[in-house]
Amino acid sequence: MLTGTTTFANFWMSEKERPFAIAISNMGVALGNMVSFVISGLYFAGVPKGDNAGYIKANQEMTLLQNYLCTAAYLIFFILVREKPEYPPCEAATHKIE
């Protein structure tokens, strides 16, 4: 997924916009990690200490919720986003990267 950002920027952004787009994407990864740690801590905060069954159940619920959200984001992305723009922003975007 991290290399997908560079490919996306190469096809969709002009040469001046590419570094900014990649930087924003990389910041999003770090911010997403921080937010996920906070949310996980809040999610497990209500489970009493030593209640292993409660931790297992909370973990299963959180994993299921994450799977639903990721699947929904995946479907929306692949339904709405095209592989290449109709009018490439620069000549480099017209070449296929192998």
N, C-alpha and C positions, 0 to 999 in steps of 0.2 A: 504494500500500500504506500510506503514511503516513496518508492520510485515512481509511483503513479502520479504524484504531484508534479514531478519534473516533466513527465510525458505530457500531462495535461497543460502545463504552462507552455511547453514548446509548441503545441498545436493551437492553443487558444489565445495566447498573449503575445503582444509585440515584444521586441527585444528589450525595451525600456521597462516594461511591466513585469517581466519574468522574475527578476530577483525579489521584488516586493511580494509577488504571489507565493513564491516558494518560502520566503521568510514567514509570511502569515500562516501558511500551512504548517510549518515546523513549530511555530509558537502554539498552534492549535493542539498539536500532539502533546506538548508539555503541559499546557493548561488542562487538557482532557485527563491526563494522568493525575494531576493534582485534585481535580474535581472528583474523580472516581474514588480516590482515597478518602476524601471527606464524606462522600455519599455512603461508601461502605461502612465507615465508622458510625455514621448516624443510623444506618440500617440495622447494625448489630447492637446498638446501644441499649435497646429495650430487652435484650435477651439476658436473663439472670446469669451471673457468673457460675460456671460449673454445669450449666444445663446443655449437655452435648446434643441432645435431641433438638433443642431449640435452635442451636447454632446450625445444625444440619438442615433443619427445615427453612431457616432464614436464608441459608446459602442456596438452597434449591430454588426458593422463590426469587431471590435476586438474580440468579443465573437465568431462570426462565424469562424474567422481565427483560434482562439484557438481550437475550436471544430474540424476543419479540421486537424490541426496538431496533436491533441491528438488521433483522430481516425486513422490517418496514422501510428503513433508510435505504437498504440495498435495492429493494423493488422500486421505490420512488426514483432513486438515482438512475437506474437502468431503463426506466420507462421514459423519463424526461430528458436525459442528457444524450446528445448525439456524440459519435466518436470524433468527428472533425467539424469545424465551423464551415458554413457555406462559403464564406469569403475568408481565406487564410490571412492572418494579420501581417505575415512577412514571408519571404521566400523559403526560409528554413522550415516553416510549418508545412510546406507542400511536400517535403521529402519524408519517406517512411523510415523510421529508425528501427533497425533490426538488432 
